Amino acid sequence: MANPKTAKTAKAVKNTKARRQAPLHTPSDLGADATRDISASLNVLLADVFALYFKTKNFHWHMSGPSFRDYHLLLDEQADQIFATVDPIAERVRKVGGTTLRSTGHAARLQRLSDNDADFVTPIGMLAELREDNQRLAGFMRATHGVCDEYGDVATASLLENWIDEAEQRTWFLFESVRQS
C-alpha cells in the first residue's frame, strides 16, 4: 500500500511543474508578430533601464567633492524617475502578450548601455557619462516607438513619448550641470 503522504507530495510536485509550464498567453489583438517584436524591443529597453538605474545609483552613492549635495540629490531624483519606468515597461510586455525579463543575468545579456565598475570616477565624469547614457536611452526609446508604430500599438507608443521627454530632461540637466561656460 502506498504511503498517502508520499502520494500527496508527488501530486503537489506534479501540479507545481504543470503550473511552471502553463502558457502565459495574454489575449491581444496585436497579433503574433507584433507580440514578438514589441516584447523583444521592450525587454531590451527594460534591460537598458535597469542598467541606467543601477549606474545612476552607483554614481549617487559614490559622489564626492564640493558639489556633493547638489549632485547627490540630482542623481537620486533621476534614479527614482528611471526606476518608475521599470514596472510599466514590464507590464506592457505582458499586456501585449509577451513575457519579460526573468533575472539580472537575462537583463545583463540584453543591455546595450555599458556598466561602470571603476573604483573612482570624477563627479564631472559621472555626470557626463550619465548624460550620454540618457541620450542613448532616448534614442533606444525612439526606436522602440517605431516598432510600436509599425504595429499600431498606440498605448505603448504613448508611454514611450513621456519617457523620451523624461530622458531628454535628464540629459539636459546633466549637460547643464557639467557645462563650463
Long-range contacts (C-beta under 8 A, 24 or more apart in sequence): 24-94, 24-99, 25-97, 26-94, 26-95, 26-96, 26-97, 27-97, 28-95, 28-96, 28-97, 30-96, 30-97, 30-151, 30-152, 30-153, 31-151, 33-151, 34-96, 34-151, 34-152, 34-153, 35-96, 35-97, 35-98, 36-98, 37-147, 37-150, 37-151, 38-92, 38-93, 38-96, 38-98, 38-144, 38-147, 38-148, 38-151, 38-153, 38-156, 39-93, 39-96, 39-97, 39-98, 39-99, 39-100, 40-98, 41-143, 41-144, 41-147, 41-148, 42-89, 42-92, 42-93, 42-98, 42-100, 42-144, 42-156, 43-93, 43-98, 43-100, 43-101, 43-110, 44-110, 44-111, 44-112, 44-140, 45-89, 45-140, 45-141, 45-144, 46-86, 46-89, 46-90, 46-93, 46-100, 46-101, 46-107, 46-110, 47-101, 47-106, 47-107, 47-108, 47-109, 47-110, 47-111, 47-112, 48-110, 48-111, 48-112, 48-113, 48-137, 48-140, 49-82, 49-85, 49-86, 49-89, 49-137, 50-86, 50-101, 50-104, 50-107, 50-111, 51-107, 51-111, 51-113, 51-114, 51-115, 52-82, 52-113, 52-130, 52-133, 52-134, 52-137, 53-79, 53-82, 53-83, 53-86, 54-115, 55-113, 55-115, 55-116, 55-129, 55-130, 55-133, 56-82, 56-130, 58-116, 59-116, 59-121, 59-126, 59-127, 59-129, 59-130, 62-120, 62-121, 62-126, 63-123, 63-126, 64-123, 65-122, 65-123, 67-123, 68-123, 70-177, 71-123, 71-126, 71-127, 71-177, 74-173, 74-177, 75-126, 75-130, 78-130, 78-170, 78-173, 81-166, 81-170, 82-170, 85-163, 85-166, 88-159, 89-159, 92-155, 92-156, 92-159, 95-155, 96-153, 96-156, 112-136, 112-140, 113-137, 124-178, 127-174, 127-177, 127-178, 128-174, 128-178, 130-170, 130-174, 131-171, 131-174, 131-175, 131-178, 134-167, 134-168, 134-170, 134-171, 134-174, 135-167, 135-171, 137-167, 138-164, 138-167, 138-168, 138-171, 141-167
